[in-house]
C-alpha cells in the first residue's frame, strides 16, 4: 500500500523538515509531495535540499501565492498512492494518528476518513471562539451535506487515492475543507470519523487562519453544497 502524503507549505522554514522526518518515521511506504505556495522565508531552499537528499519524492514550487486549496489540488494531481492524506507542515497534527485514520480504508469499510479534534483526542487548549466558529461551520456543512461530522475543518482527511483524483476541486485557499466534504458527500462516499490529537499554534507561533477564512468557509459551504 502506497500512501501519498500531500504537504502544502507556506513560510514553514522552521517546521517542514521536522514534519518530513515524522512522516518518514511511520511504518508506511510513502510518497511525500510538498507543494510550496511561494514562500518567502527560506522554505523553498529547505525543500530543495530535502528533495536532493531523497527525503521527499516531489517538491513543486508555485509561481505565486494561491492558497492551501490550490496547493493540495496540485499535490493530488501529482499523486499515485492507494491512499492520499493531507499533512500540514506546522506540526499541529501528528502522523502517529495515521493507523487509526487508515484502518477503515485498509479494511475496505470506508472511502474517506476524517479526523476529529472533538472525539476525545489529546488537544492543546487554545481559542474559545475558534471552537465556536468551527462548530457553527460544521453544523451548517452537516445541514447541507446530510453528514453528521463533528469537525469538518480538521486537516486530517484520508481518501482512497482513486477517488481523490477523480474529484473536481476548485477552491484556492481554506475553502478546501468544506469543498472536499461536500463533494465526497455528493459522491455518496462512505465516510468515517476518528479522534486525532491536536497541538494547535497561537498566532505568535505562526497560525495563519483568521476570521476572514471563517467567513469564506461559510460561502464555500453554500456554494459547493447547493451548486455541486
Rosetta silent file (secondary structure, phi, psi, omega in degrees, C-alpha in Angstrom):
SEQUENCE: XXXXXXXXXXXXXXXXXXXXXXXXXXXXXXXXXXXXXXXXXXXXXXXXXXXXXXXXXXXXXXXXXXXXXXXXXXXXXXXXXXXXXXXXXXXXXXXXXXXXXXXXXXXXXXXXXXXXXXXXXXXXXXXXXXXXXXXXXXXXXXXXXXXXXXXXXXXXXXXXXXXXXXXXXXXXXXXXXXXXXXXXXXXXXXXXXXXXXXXXXXXXXXXXXXXXXXXXXXXXXXXXXXXX
SCORE:     score description
SCORE:     0.000 S_00000001
   1 L     0.000  125.111  178.315    0.000    0.000    0.000 S_00000001
   2 E  -101.394  129.110  178.387    1.406    3.369   -1.067 S_00000001
   3 E  -106.710  118.288  174.566    0.410    6.445    0.937 S_00000001
   4 E   -87.501  118.003 -177.725    0.653    9.778   -0.864 S_00000001
   5 E  -100.929  112.088 -174.943    1.385   12.444    1.745 S_00000001
   6 E   -97.167  112.549 -175.507    0.267   15.845    0.474 S_00000001
   7 E  -116.013   98.631  172.445    2.085   18.645    2.298 S_00000001
   8 E   -76.684  134.505 -173.015    1.026   22.200    1.386 S_00000001
   9 E  -131.898  131.498  172.169    3.708   24.589    2.635 S_00000001
  10 L  -145.051  111.549  178.124    3.795   28.340    3.094 S_00000001
  11 L    53.085   57.550  178.157    6.517   30.008    5.170 S_00000001
  12 L  -125.264   47.648 -176.129    7.265   26.984    7.390 S_00000001
  13 L   -61.416  -29.420 -176.384   11.060   27.076    7.325 S_00000001
  14 L   -84.425  -13.531 -171.921   11.278   26.056   10.990 S_00000001
  15 L  -125.481  -19.298 -170.456    8.976   23.026   10.813 S_00000001
  16 H   -64.770  -38.822  179.457    8.843   21.499    7.332 S_00000001
  17 H   -65.779  -36.417 -179.649   11.979   19.355    7.735 S_00000001
  18 H   -68.434  -40.935  179.957   10.703   18.020   11.053 S_00000001
  19 H   -66.870  -33.507  175.673    7.304   17.018    9.689 S_00000001
  20 H   -63.654  -41.527  176.746    9.047   15.195    6.843 S_00000001
  21 H   -60.703  -42.815 -179.875   11.118   13.301    9.435 S_00000001
  22 H   -65.165  -38.755  177.968    7.953   12.379   11.347 S_00000001
  23 H   -65.236  -44.486 -178.667    6.286   11.144    8.159 S_00000001
  24 H   -67.306  -19.974  179.185    9.319    9.058    7.213 S_00000001
  25 L   -81.155   -7.922  178.919    9.313    7.517   10.708 S_00000001
  26 L   -74.510  161.219 -177.323    5.882    5.943   10.107 S_00000001
  27 L   -83.219   13.415 -174.227    5.722    2.257    9.116 S_00000001
  28 L  -100.399  154.062  169.755    4.114    3.051    5.749 S_00000001
  29 E   -79.500  116.758 -171.347    5.510    3.203    2.246 S_00000001
  30 E  -119.327  151.533  170.931    5.090    6.881    1.476 S_00000001
  31 E  -119.183  104.545 -174.057    5.226    9.228   -1.468 S_00000001
  32 E   -93.507  117.783 -177.905    5.864   12.669    0.041 S_00000001
  33 E  -118.036  110.727  178.892    4.703   15.525   -2.186 S_00000001
  34 E  -101.739  129.575  176.645    5.450   19.036   -0.929 S_00000001
  35 E  -117.550  112.455 -179.707    3.862   21.993   -2.694 S_00000001
  36 E   -87.723  127.706 -174.984    5.357   25.345   -1.746 S_00000001
  37 L   -94.500   51.699  177.673    2.892   28.224   -2.054 S_00000001
  38 L    64.435   52.047  178.003    5.502   30.856   -2.940 S_00000001
  39 L   -64.937  154.428 -178.606    7.191   31.030    0.459 S_00000001
  40 L  -124.479    7.603 -172.612    9.497   33.959    1.205 S_00000001
  41 L  -109.892   11.720 -178.112   11.257   32.777    4.383 S_00000001
  42 L   100.225   -0.279  178.863   13.712   30.201    3.035 S_00000001
  43 H   -58.470  -38.890 -178.227   11.258   27.280    2.954 S_00000001
  44 H   -61.021  -38.791  178.293   11.992   26.717   -0.723 S_00000001
  45 H   -64.717  -39.215  178.181   15.691   26.179   -0.007 S_00000001
  46 H   -63.775  -44.978 -179.621   14.809   23.604    2.659 S_00000001
  47 H   -64.030  -40.058  178.203   12.513   21.744    0.262 S_00000001
  48 H   -61.790  -38.959  178.239   15.160   21.771   -2.469 S_00000001
  49 H   -67.935  -42.856  179.047   17.628   20.227   -0.019 S_00000001
  50 H   -61.681  -38.481  178.555   15.114   17.601    1.123 S_00000001
  51 H   -67.512  -44.704 -179.528   14.451   16.672   -2.496 S_00000001
  52 H   -63.674  -32.072 -179.680   18.150   16.461   -3.333 S_00000001
  53 L   -85.457    0.164  179.188   18.732   14.250   -0.292 S_00000001
  54 L    75.683   16.790 -179.800   15.907   11.896   -1.291 S_00000001
  55 L   -79.198  -26.036  175.872   13.849   12.741    1.797 S_00000001
  56 L  -129.604  156.921 -176.614   10.808   13.684   -0.304 S_00000001
  57 L   -90.313  -31.769  179.183    9.684   12.390   -3.695 S_00000001
  58 E  -142.712  140.516  170.570    8.376   15.637   -5.185 S_00000001
  59 E  -128.588  114.749 -177.470    8.807   19.347   -4.480 S_00000001
  60 E  -111.640  128.762 -175.315    6.510   21.571   -6.507 S_00000001
  61 E  -111.153  111.502  176.795    7.014   25.338   -6.366 S_00000001
  62 L   -67.336  143.809 -178.453    4.008   27.540   -7.112 S_00000001
  63 L   -79.633  -17.711  177.162    4.899   30.696   -9.058 S_00000001
  64 L  -147.881  159.610  179.459    2.531   32.812   -6.954 S_00000001
  65 L   -72.727  116.324 -175.387    0.743   32.546   -3.625 S_00000001
  66 L  -119.748  -17.383  177.561   -2.558   30.825   -4.379 S_00000001
  67 L   110.534  167.361 -175.950   -3.584   29.250   -1.074 S_00000001
  68 H   -61.794  -43.281 -177.779   -3.865   25.863    0.615 S_00000001
  69 H   -58.933  -43.316  179.037   -6.639   24.568   -1.642 S_00000001
  70 H   -65.199  -39.309  179.779   -4.615   25.206   -4.780 S_00000001
  71 H   -66.072  -43.313  179.272   -1.555   23.560   -3.242 S_00000001
  72 H   -65.616  -41.241  178.655   -3.484   20.459   -2.192 S_00000001
  73 H   -59.845  -42.551  177.524   -5.142   20.237   -5.601 S_00000001
  74 H   -62.204  -41.614 -179.402   -1.712   20.345   -7.267 S_00000001
  75 H   -67.334  -40.365  178.076   -0.435   17.629   -4.929 S_00000001
  76 H   -59.938  -44.616 -178.455   -3.434   15.363   -5.569 S_00000001
  77 H   -62.810  -28.083 -178.954   -2.900   15.621   -9.324 S_00000001
  78 H   -90.953   -1.853 -173.227    0.749   14.578   -8.854 S_00000001
  79 L   -85.328  160.274  177.273   -0.058   11.661   -6.529 S_00000001
  80 L  -133.754    1.419 -169.224   -0.064    7.926   -7.241 S_00000001
  81 L   -73.289  158.208  172.576   -0.942    6.441   -3.845 S_00000001
  82 L   -69.482  -30.377  175.566   -3.631    3.977   -2.827 S_00000001
  83 E  -128.570  138.782  170.866   -4.400    6.446   -0.022 S_00000001
  84 E  -116.922  142.584  177.934   -3.854   10.203   -0.055 S_00000001
  85 E  -140.351  137.504  175.890   -3.708   12.248    3.135 S_00000001
  86 E   -84.572  128.999  179.458   -3.247   15.967    3.699 S_00000001
  87 L  -127.831  105.714  176.491   -0.490   16.699    6.211 S_00000001
  88 L   -63.030  153.474 -176.060    0.019   20.322    7.230 S_00000001
  89 L   -91.084    4.674 -170.832    3.643   21.341    7.747 S_00000001
  90 L   -94.714    5.571  177.443    3.047   23.225   11.009 S_00000001
  91 L    70.242   12.615  178.317    3.286   20.215   13.408 S_00000001
  92 L   -74.284  -25.670 -179.438   -0.288   20.714   14.678 S_00000001
  93 L  -119.610  143.697 -173.896   -1.217   17.169   13.595 S_00000001
  94 L  -109.732  129.694  173.596    0.799   14.025   14.280 S_00000001
  95 H   -59.589  -11.493  175.420    1.385   11.101   11.879 S_00000001
  96 H   -61.386  -19.436  178.878    1.160    8.918   14.998 S_00000001
  97 H   -86.058   -4.519 -176.208   -2.610    9.035   14.384 S_00000001
  98 H   -59.021  -41.787 -179.574   -2.338    7.515   10.917 S_00000001
  99 H   -55.165  -40.590  178.636   -3.020    3.877   11.939 S_00000001
 100 H   -67.484  -41.098  179.507   -6.394    4.927   13.345 S_00000001
 101 H   -65.648  -39.846 -172.781   -7.160    7.038   10.282 S_00000001
 102 H   -82.878  -20.201 -172.530   -6.183    4.357    7.793 S_00000001
 103 H   -54.422  -50.261  179.926   -7.828    1.344    9.439 S_00000001
 104 H   -62.543  -29.929  178.108  -11.333    1.781    7.908 S_00000001
 105 H   -72.260  -46.210 -179.187   -9.726    2.344    4.485 S_00000001
 106 H   -62.195  -37.295 -179.607   -7.427   -0.666    4.711 S_00000001
 107 L   -78.882   -4.881  178.468  -10.326   -2.860    5.817 S_00000001
 108 L    78.725   15.489 -178.804  -12.416   -1.693    2.854 S_00000001
 109 L   -91.513  -14.847 -173.297  -15.128   -0.174    5.041 S_00000001
 110 L  -137.149  153.682  171.060  -14.555    3.458    4.057 S_00000001
 111 L  -100.250  -24.266  179.056  -13.785    5.645    1.068 S_00000001
 112 E  -150.579  145.349  177.315  -12.662    8.571    3.233 S_00000001
 113 E  -129.550  124.458  179.112  -11.759    9.007    6.885 S_00000001
 114 E  -100.826  139.974  169.318  -11.879   12.384    8.624 S_00000001
 115 E   -80.466  157.370  175.231  -10.008   13.198   11.798 S_00000001
 116 E  -138.648  130.759  176.622  -11.798   14.972   14.619 S_00000001
 117 L   -83.131   -1.344 -172.648  -10.296   17.094   17.376 S_00000001
 118 L  -118.983   18.289  179.971  -13.529   16.756   19.359 S_00000001
 119 L  -112.000   19.485  174.107  -13.910   12.993   19.769 S_00000001
 120 L   113.772   -4.448  178.389  -11.540   12.518   22.676 S_00000001
 121 L   -70.577  155.526  177.080   -8.060   13.002   21.249 S_00000001
 122 L   -64.965  133.707  179.080   -5.466   14.953   23.220 S_00000001
 123 E  -146.059  147.380  176.426   -5.525   18.622   22.255 S_00000001
 124 L   -73.332  137.464  179.538   -3.907   21.857   23.313 S_00000001
 125 L   -81.582  121.102 -178.605   -6.344   24.298   24.937 S_00000001
 126 L  -134.717 -118.437 -166.528   -6.498   27.480   22.872 S_00000001
 127 L   -87.207  121.164  179.527   -9.124   29.836   21.448 S_00000001
 128 H   -61.684  -47.117 -174.603  -12.746   29.514   22.604 S_00000001
 129 H   -69.470  -23.977  172.626  -14.211   31.484   19.701 S_00000001
 130 H   -64.037  -42.351 -179.588  -12.331   29.336   17.200 S_00000001
 131 H   -67.602  -36.592  176.771  -14.114   26.285   18.592 S_00000001
 132 H   -63.953  -47.651  179.541  -17.462   28.097   18.447 S_00000001
 133 H   -61.660  -41.517  178.498  -16.876   29.126   14.838 S_00000001
 134 H   -62.207  -41.123  178.945  -15.763   25.634   13.895 S_00000001
 135 H   -63.131  -40.308  179.169  -18.891   24.178   15.490 S_00000001
 136 H   -66.412  -43.673  179.709  -21.137   26.555   13.562 S_00000001
 137 H   -65.792  -40.801  178.277  -19.407   25.826   10.245 S_00000001
 138 H   -64.121  -42.082  178.808  -19.515   22.068   10.856 S_00000001
 139 H   -62.162  -45.199  179.975  -23.213   22.238   11.749 S_00000001
 140 H   -63.704  -42.641  177.487  -24.025   24.243    8.627 S_00000001
 141 H   -59.895  -43.274  179.510  -21.997   21.859    6.467 S_00000001
 142 H   -62.639  -39.025 -179.128  -23.833   18.901    8.003 S_00000001
 143 H   -60.459  -39.407 -177.087  -27.225   20.501    7.329 S_00000001
 144 H   -86.919  -32.782 -177.638  -26.496   20.771    3.615 S_00000001
 145 H   -90.481  -13.833 -176.485  -24.440   17.580    3.137 S_00000001
 146 L    61.883   31.404  171.786  -26.613   15.439    5.461 S_00000001
 147 L   -99.312  168.559  177.412  -23.496   14.156    7.213 S_00000001
 148 L  -125.461   50.765  178.921  -23.032   14.046   10.988 S_00000001
 149 L   -71.421  157.230  173.826  -19.407   15.139   11.312 S_00000001
 150 L  -106.482  -13.186 -173.470  -18.065   16.739   14.477 S_00000001
 151 L  -154.025   71.345 -177.476  -15.071   18.538   12.903 S_00000001
 152 L   -59.978  -30.583 -174.513  -15.450   19.368    9.221 S_00000001
 153 L   -84.928    0.177 -179.378  -12.476   21.768    9.331 S_00000001
 154 L   -60.605  137.228 -179.905   -9.981   19.186   10.612 S_00000001
 155 L   -62.870  -39.708 -171.859   -6.876   18.984    8.413 S_00000001
 156 L   -73.473  107.197  173.859   -6.670   15.187    8.544 S_00000001
 157 E  -135.358  112.175  178.199   -8.697   13.736    5.692 S_00000001
 158 E  -103.229  130.555 -173.336   -7.519   10.410    4.275 S_00000001
 159 E  -134.415  143.926  172.270   -9.151    9.385    0.999 S_00000001
 160 E   -53.780  132.546 -173.474   -8.818    6.461   -1.369 S_00000001
 161 H   -57.830  -44.189 -178.845   -6.359    7.680   -3.983 S_00000001
 162 H   -61.161  -41.004  179.238   -8.503    6.805   -6.991 S_00000001
 163 H   -67.661  -45.186 -179.267  -11.479    8.647   -5.514 S_00000001
 164 H   -58.582  -42.193 -178.122   -9.439   11.721   -4.539 S_00000001
 165 H   -73.892  -13.880  178.925   -8.006   12.030   -8.036 S_00000001
 166 H   -87.972  -14.068 -177.484  -11.490   11.759   -9.559 S_00000001
 167 L   -77.618  139.732  175.031  -12.852   14.785   -7.690 S_00000001
 168 L   -94.916   98.636 -177.259  -13.027   18.125   -9.481 S_00000001
 169 L  -100.526  142.402 -173.607  -11.745   20.541   -6.842 S_00000001
 170 L  -128.683  -23.802 -172.443  -11.692   24.288   -7.425 S_00000001
 171 L   -64.368  145.014 -175.760  -11.167   26.172   -4.153 S_00000001
 172 L   -94.641  -42.865 -170.743   -7.927   28.093   -3.826 S_00000001
 173 L  -110.814 -126.926 -175.418   -7.483   28.798   -0.120 S_00000001
 174 L   -80.312    6.447  173.312   -9.059   27.406    3.055 S_00000001
 175 L   -71.519   -5.427 -179.513  -12.254   26.585    1.174 S_00000001
 176 H   -57.565  -42.007 -175.079  -10.678   23.185    0.505 S_00000001
 177 H   -62.957  -54.372  177.573  -12.149   21.649    3.693 S_00000001
 178 H   -65.863  -30.389 -178.395  -15.854   22.418    3.030 S_00000001
 179 H   -68.261  -49.587 -177.579  -15.411   21.737   -0.687 S_00000001
 180 H   -67.314  -31.950  176.351  -13.971   18.233   -0.381 S_00000001
 181 H   -62.786  -47.334 -179.664  -16.533   17.434    2.327 S_00000001
 182 H   -63.335  -42.015 -175.478  -19.393   18.486    0.057 S_00000001
 183 H   -73.698  -31.786  173.218  -18.025   16.654   -2.968 S_00000001
 184 H   -68.079  -38.199  178.065  -17.428   13.434   -1.059 S_00000001
 185 H   -64.450  -44.414 -179.905  -20.988   13.644    0.261 S_00000001
 186 H   -67.790  -23.703  177.292  -22.389   14.205   -3.234 S_00000001
 187 L   -85.295    2.911 -178.284  -20.309   11.240   -4.454 S_00000001
 188 L    57.240   35.393  178.306  -22.006    9.068   -1.791 S_00000001
 189 L   -68.555  146.470  174.715  -18.601    8.215   -0.365 S_00000001
 190 L   -81.831  111.283 -173.555  -18.503    6.072    2.768 S_00000001
 191 E  -111.543  130.219  172.968  -17.078    8.476    5.334 S_00000001
 192 E  -113.140  160.720  177.440  -15.780    7.578    8.786 S_00000001
 193 E  -134.052  133.318 -177.227  -14.584    9.922   11.529 S_00000001
 194 E  -132.998  153.940  179.223  -11.942    9.085   14.149 S_00000001
 195 E   -72.196  141.108  174.772  -10.348   11.007   17.046 S_00000001
 196 L  -134.510  155.300  176.307   -6.969   12.666   16.459 S_00000001
 197 L   -78.710  156.559 -178.088   -4.607   14.644   18.661 S_00000001
 198 E  -145.649  121.496  177.647   -4.168   18.356   18.056 S_00000001
 199 L  -115.553   77.462 -173.580   -1.314   20.613   19.085 S_00000001
 200 L   -66.189  155.232  177.582   -2.573   23.971   17.871 S_00000001
 201 L  -102.869  155.236  169.547   -0.414   27.047   17.441 S_00000001
 202 L   -85.831  171.677  177.505   -1.049   30.597   18.596 S_00000001
 203 L   -66.609  -33.358  176.899   -0.793   33.499   16.153 S_00000001
 204 L   -66.040  -26.849  179.658    2.574   34.418   17.667 S_00000001
 205 L   -87.867   -2.580  174.037    3.708   30.868   16.874 S_00000001
 206 L   117.187    6.546  179.251    2.667   31.211   13.239 S_00000001
 207 L   -61.704  137.408 -172.260   -1.037   30.335   12.968 S_00000001
 208 L  -110.278  -26.377 -174.496   -2.369   31.767    9.706 S_00000001
 209 L   -71.183  140.306 -177.416   -6.128   31.177    9.588 S_00000001
 210 L  -130.184  179.402  179.623   -8.290   34.210   10.535 S_00000001
 211 H   -62.052  -27.898  178.319  -11.948   35.169   10.881 S_00000001
 212 H   -63.444  -36.292  177.318  -11.916   36.106    7.188 S_00000001
 213 H   -68.369  -32.244  174.929  -11.249   32.466    6.334 S_00000001
 214 H   -64.174  -42.523  177.244  -14.232   31.525    8.501 S_00000001
 215 H   -65.153  -39.020  177.349  -16.456   33.850    6.503 S_00000001
 216 H   -64.443  -38.231  178.683  -15.055   32.418    3.267 S_00000001
 217 H   -61.161  -37.844  177.088  -15.778   28.889    4.551 S_00000001
 218 H   -58.886  -46.061  177.849  -19.410   29.896    5.037 S_00000001
 219 H   -61.364  -44.148 -177.052  -19.595   30.938    1.384 S_00000001
 220 H   -67.324  -34.805  176.682  -17.902   27.725    0.218 S_00000001
 221 H   -59.115  -47.138  179.968  -20.303   25.534    2.231 S_00000001
 222 H   -66.655  -43.573 -175.714  -23.239   27.119    0.438 S_00000001
 223 H   -62.594  -50.399 -171.450  -21.518   27.139   -2.946 S_00000001
 224 H   -84.142  -16.028  173.798  -20.362   23.545   -3.085 S_00000001
 225 H   -89.266  -37.605 -178.788  -23.435   22.003   -1.486 S_00000001
 226 H   -83.950  -27.421 -178.093  -26.083   23.963   -3.373 S_00000001
 227 L  -129.730   64.543 -175.138  -24.244   24.042   -6.704 S_00000001
 228 L   -65.678    0.000    0.000  -22.173   20.826   -6.792 S_00000001
